């Protein structure tokens, strides 16, 4: 499973958040694309449209389990994708910004 550490992510890296709506609304990385794992297959086209053509998709969830599943699916489709190890929990613990759905300070649910 291709993985990347939170500390290795750059501010302009493409981030795909696969957590559910309530988790996203409570707090997420600003600029991330949100496609919940429960809707992923039906919304797959949104991911391929938004993802950088020659870039990498960094997949994140709360702790890394759901994002690992999505990462494996994307890799099987020929997309350069990596799982963000530790997910949003480590993102927040590393001091990376977390915003709520209104753009204010958020938290990881």
N, C-alpha and C positions, 0 to 999 in steps of 0.2 A: 504494500500500500504506500503510494507516494505521500509523504507528509512534509509539513513545514512548521517551524516554530513561530509563535506569535512575534517574537523579537526579530525574526528575519523578514517580516512583511514591511513593505514600503508603503507610504501614504497613498500612492497612486495605483497600487495593486488592485486587480479586480476581485471583489469579495462577493461570494454568493452565500447568503444566510438562509438555511433551510429549516429554521425553527418555526413553530406555529405562531399564529397571529398574536396571541396574548403575550408570548415571549418577546416578539418583535416590538410590540407597542410599549412594553415596559422599558426596553433598552436594546439598542443595536449600534453597530459601527456606522457612522455617518457615511453615506455614499454607497453602502452595500445594496445589492439587488436582493429582494426578498421573494423567495419562492418556497413556501412550506413543503416539507417532504410529502405531506398528505396530498398535495396537488402537483407534485413534481412532474409526473408523467404527462398529465394533461397540459401543463404549462411549459414543457420542455423547449418549445419554440422560442419562448421569451428569453431563455438562457442563451440559446445559440445566437439570437439576434443581438443581445447585449454584450456577450463575451467578446473580448478582443480577438481579432482574426488570427494573429500570430502570437497571442499572449496566453498566459496561464490563468485558469480559474481556481481561486482559493476558496474552498468550501468550508463553511463554519456552522456549528450548531452550539448547543450549550456546553458540552464536554468532549465531543468528538465522535460519538457513536453513530448518530444519524448522518452526519457529514461524511463519515467513512463510507457508508452505503451509497450515498449520492456520488462521491468521488469515484468509487469503483464502477458505477454505472457510466459516468462520463468518460472514464478511461476506456471502457469497453466500446464506447461510441467513437473513439479516436480523438477525444478532446484532451488537451494537456490540462489535467486537473490534479490538485493536491488537497489533502485533508489538513486543516489547521489544527494541530495537536493541542488538546486542552480546551479548544473552543472559546466561547465568550467568557467562560469563567476565568481562564488564564489571560484573555484579552483585558478584562477589567482589572485583574490582579496586577498586570504589568503597567497599569496606569494609562492604558490607551483610552481615548474618549468613547463614552457610551451616551447616546442620546435617546430620548423617548420619541414617540410618534409625532409629537408637536415641536420637536427640535430642542427641547429643554434637557436638563440633566436626567439621564436614565439609569437603570440598574438592571443587572442580569437576573432574570426570573428563573 
